[in-house]
Amino acid sequence: MTSTRAKDLALVGALIALAGAVYIRALGLGFFSDDWQWLGRMNATLDRPSYVFTVFYRDFNPFLHATFVLDWIAGGGRAWSFHLQSIGLHLVTTALLFLVCRRLSGSAVLAAAAALVFAVNVRLSEVVLWPAARGHELATLLTLGAVFVSGSRWRWRGAYAALFYVLAMLSKETALAMLLAFPFLIPDWRRMRVALVAMGTAAAAFVVFKLVATPGFDTTSAPLGDVVRKVPLLLLRPLGLSDWYPFSWQE
């Protein structure tokens, strides 16, 4: 058992080192696009902390914005501090993904392969290089944390899992969809029924809040057929194959 744990820790260390080597140069980057709007309000937030809990550009991501405030304090508004935290979060997410996959598959090789693809996938680099896109990384990290805790023997694992999931939602709305995978990622999910019900209730309440508080809740006036044709893009884009999809049933 000790030997197996040592090998797993060595693999985790190697994955973190590799991912760190890939993204370390991001510390020298500046800000991009939405960064100027999203991050520029952090100085004002220090004077009025309630800004963290406001709806900003149709989004309500207080936990995400709290991490931006920490970056602003640590680096005085300089870009390196934002990039440093984004890289650190990516390394932790990579390690946690390995641990979750290791537990589910029982294979260190498969777990390492999955974590490696995540760690260096160019399609995911945006969440590391672009501070404003950090919400996706946070949502993934915290959801994986909820899954990992759910499979542990911790006394309050249900409460911790629910807390992590709520923080994931408050980082990025993409965490809503992740809840559907929980029963498949938690082998003994029936013992987590109370926590899962709590997560589902929180997710439903969050959706209602978004609909009420943000009238422009990512809706579209496009015909239903056009919306349906875009569905395959949800799979192809993360795989890097979006350019191959013609958005037409006839081609």
Secondary structure, DSSP 8 states (H G I E B T S, - for coil): -HHHHHHHHHHHHHHHHHHHHHHGGGGG----TTHHHHGGGHHHHHH-GGGGGS-BTTB--HHHHHHHHHHHHHHTT-HHHHHHHHHHHHHHHHHHHHHHHHHHH--HHHHHHHHHHHHH-GGGTHHHH-GGGHHHHHHHHHHHHHHHHHTS--TTHHHHHHHHHHHHHTT-TTHHHHGGGHHHH-TTGGGGHHHHHHHHHHHHHHHHHHHHH-TTSS---S-HHHHHHTTTHHHHTTTT-GGG--S-TT-
